[in-house]
Amino acid sequence: MPTITRWMIKASLIYFGAGLTMGAYLLLNKAVVLDPGAWSYLGYHIEIMIFGWILQFVMGVAYWIMPRFVEGPPRGPIWHSWLMVGFLNGGIWLNLLNLSFWPVAGLELAGRLLEVASVGMFVFIHWDRIYGLQELQ
């Protein structure tokens, strides 16, 4: 299993633990009102679970599973992959910062653009690996 996949899966499981804890807190607060402002954490929960856990886990496993190149590095230049991981986690953290104590105009847009850039890098990294299979047939 490639190092990048291991890092992405580990990070996604950390996000999963944080999101699960937040979700449990929100559900507990729905049954017994402990904190009237608890639902302000819903945005954090959604960001962490969708982008931190699900998207990162899927991208990490797909990076490992997709076909490899026959010649050269098996998955292409490694710095492209680290850039993909950095874009995704940077976007998540910018969006979490925007939700918290540092709401700045344009910060959410910058975070979303980084997340979209990460998905774009994912497509860029895998395009030749998948398209190259058609040339072999």
C-alpha positions as a printed NumPy array, in Angstrom:
array([[  0.   ,   0.   ,   0.   ],
       [  1.493,   3.397,  -0.968],
       [  2.496,   5.847,   1.736],
       [  0.024,   8.451,   0.488],
       [ -2.846,   5.999,   0.797],
       [ -1.822,   5.146,   4.35 ],
       [ -1.649,   8.839,   5.282],
       [ -5.022,   9.596,   3.697],
       [ -6.716,   6.657,   5.409],
       [ -5.196,   7.543,   8.781],
       [ -6.271,  11.168,   8.403],
       [ -9.759,  10.117,   7.319],
       [-10.11 ,   7.917,  10.395],
       [ -9.058,  10.814,  12.628],
       [-11.68 ,  12.998,  10.935],
       [-14.18 ,  10.16 ,  11.366],
       [-13.531,  10.016,  15.108],
       [-13.933,  13.784,  15.44 ],
       [-17.089,  13.816,  13.314],
       [-18.574,  10.857,  15.152],
       [-17.976,  12.574,  18.482],
       [-19.575,  15.784,  17.227],
       [-22.537,  13.885,  15.808],
       [-23.056,  12.02 ,  19.078],
       [-22.939,  15.322,  20.955],
       [-25.514,  16.825,  18.596],
       [-27.827,  13.831,  18.958],
       [-27.45 ,  13.793,  22.726],
       [-28.213,  17.49 ,  22.81 ],
       [-31.302,  16.859,  20.704],
       [-32.641,  14.448,  23.338],
       [-31.543,  16.415,  26.403],
       [-30.751,  20.083,  25.914],
       [-27.324,  20.48 ,  27.51 ],
       [-26.068,  23.339,  25.364],
       [-28.517,  25.667,  23.584],
       [-25.846,  26.609,  21.041],
       [-24.852,  23.059,  20.191],
       [-26.395,  23.158,  16.726],
       [-23.846,  25.776,  15.733],
       [-21.451,  22.802,  15.446],
       [-23.48 ,  21.233,  12.629],
       [-21.354,  22.927,   9.964],
       [-18.195,  21.474,  11.504],
       [-19.793,  18.04 ,  11.604],
       [-20.807,  18.181,   7.941],
       [-17.416,  19.467,   6.759],
       [-15.489,  16.902,   8.747],
       [-17.65 ,  13.92 ,   7.821],
       [-18.119,  14.627,   4.105],
       [-14.753,  16.047,   3.114],
       [-12.498,  14.855,   5.918],
       [-13.763,  11.321,   6.256],
       [-15.654,  10.178,   3.165],
       [-13.895,  12.069,   0.384],
       [-10.412,  11.544,   1.796],
       [-11.019,   7.837,   2.41 ],
       [-12.393,   7.292,  -1.092],
       [ -9.557,   9.207,  -2.744],
       [ -6.936,   7.374,  -0.701],
       [ -8.263,   3.914,  -1.508],
       [ -8.828,   4.787,  -5.165],
       [ -5.242,   6.047,  -5.407],
       [ -4.096,   2.616,  -4.274],
       [ -6.553,   0.55 ,  -6.337],
       [ -6.377,   2.319,  -9.718],
       [ -4.186,   0.687, -12.375],
       [ -0.462,   1.411, -12.228],
       [  1.924,   2.437, -14.97 ],
       [  4.003,  -0.324, -16.521],
       [  7.144,   1.831, -16.797],
       [  8.522,   4.491, -14.494],
       [  6.993,   5.306, -11.12 ],
       [  3.941,   3.071, -10.692],
       [  1.595,   5.945,  -9.858],
       [  3.326,   8.854, -11.553],
       [  5.218,  11.727,  -9.888],
       [  4.771,  11.488,  -6.13 ],
       [  4.684,  15.257,  -5.602],
       [  1.394,  15.452,  -7.529],
       [ -0.138,  13.123,  -4.978],
       [  1.201,  15.046,  -1.984],
       [ -0.145,  18.24 ,  -3.556],
       [ -3.562,  16.566,  -3.829],
       [ -3.478,  15.632,  -0.136],
       [ -2.292,  19.111,   0.848],
       [ -5.022,  20.814,  -1.179],
       [ -7.74 ,  18.655,   0.347],
       [ -6.652,  19.047,   3.961],
       [ -5.827,  22.723,   3.482],
       [ -9.314,  23.31 ,   2.11 ],
       [-10.908,  21.448,   5.002],
       [ -8.976,  23.454,   7.569],
       [ -9.708,  26.772,   5.856],
       [-13.404,  25.96 ,   5.932],
       [-13.224,  24.918,   9.583],
       [-11.405,  28.156,  10.417],
       [-14.063,  30.105,   8.572],
       [-16.773,  28.384,  10.623],
       [-15.001,  29.08 ,  13.898],
       [-13.395,  32.101,  15.417],
       [-11.953,  33.586,  12.235],
       [-14.738,  34.207,   9.699],
       [-13.182,  36.184,   6.855],
       [-14.86 ,  37.1  ,   3.594],
       [-13.588,  34.783,   0.893],
       [-12.07 ,  32.217,   3.26 ],
       [-14.801,  29.675,   2.586],
       [-14.415,  30.245,  -1.147],
       [-10.665,  29.685,  -0.867],
       [-11.272,  26.473,   1.088],
       [-13.763,  25.171,  -1.436],
       [-11.435,  26.051,  -4.308],
       [ -8.649,  24.065,  -2.637],
       [-10.98 ,  21.099,  -2.236],
       [-12.011,  21.333,  -5.892],
       [ -8.332,  21.646,  -6.85 ],
       [ -7.659,  18.471,  -4.892],
       [-10.328,  16.591,  -6.833],
       [ -8.906,  18.075, -10.03 ],
       [ -5.453,  16.81 ,  -9.068],
       [ -6.975,  13.396,  -8.376],
       [ -8.429,  13.313, -11.895],
       [ -5.153,  14.601, -13.348],
       [ -3.133,  11.925, -11.551],
       [ -5.417,   9.087, -12.624],
       [ -6.366,  10.175, -16.135],
       [ -3.355,   8.661, -17.883],
       [ -3.456,   5.587, -15.667],
       [ -7.016,   4.839, -16.778],
       [ -6.833,   6.208, -20.322],
       [ -3.602,   4.293, -20.933],
       [ -5.474,   1.022, -20.471],
       [ -7.548,   1.763, -23.577],
       [ -4.361,   2.199, -25.616],
       [ -3.106,  -1.239, -24.535],
       [ -6.207,  -3.026, -25.843]])
